[in-house]
Amino acid sequence: METTWTCSWFERLLRLKKSGDNAPVAFADRSPFSAVYYGAHGHLLEPVIREHINEVLEQAGIRIVTVHVSVSLPA
């Protein structure tokens, strides 16, 4: 299931670009690396995800930046 979800993530990104939406920045609440963190065998996908990110940059000109935000709440 992680593979399917990851492929869908990239497909949605490419459809957004193809739709003609020329917004310089798009935000997503999940990264393709979510499959690595939450999937039972997600670690197997990490090299594939990294290669997809490189391909999307080279072939579609889309730069993907993953940001992890950690918030500490007072006790």
N, C-alpha and C positions, 0 to 999 in steps of 0.2 A: 504493500500500500504506500510506503514511503516513496518508492520510485514513481508511482503514478502521480502522487501529490506534487513531487518536485517537477516533473515534466509539465504538469498543468500550470505551475507557478511561472515557468519560463514561457509557456504558450500565451498566458494572459499578458505578460510583459510585451511580447512581440506583437500581439494583437493591438495593444494600446498604441504602440509606435506606428503600426500599419494604418490605424484608424485616422491618422493625420493629426492627432493631438500633439501639438508642438510645444507642450509645456516643458520647460527646461529641467524640472525636477518632479519626480513622482515619489510618493511615500507609500510604503506597504507596512502593515503591522506585523508581518511575518517575513522572515528571510528563507531562502531555500535551505539554509543550514538548519532550520527547524527540524527537518527530517533527520538530521544527524543527531540532534539533541534528544528528540522525543521518540524516535523509532527504535525498536528492539535491536535491529541490525543496521542502524543509521550510519554507523562509522564506515560501512562499506560504500556509502554514497559520497562521502566527502571528496574523493578525488574526481568523481564524475561531476559533481556540482562545480568544483573549481574549473574544470575544463569547459563546462557550459558557460560559466561566467566569462572566460576568455573568448570563447566563440561568439557570444553575444556582443562583446566589445569589438572584436575584429570584423564581424560580418554585418552587424546592425548599428554599430557606433553607440551602443548603450553601455554606459559605465555603471556598474552596480557597486554600491557602497553599503556594507553591513555595519550597523552601529548597535552596540549593546548598551542599554541604559540600566544602571543599577541605582536603586534609590534606597537609602537607609532611613527608616522612620524612627523618630524618638520613642523611647520606651514609655 
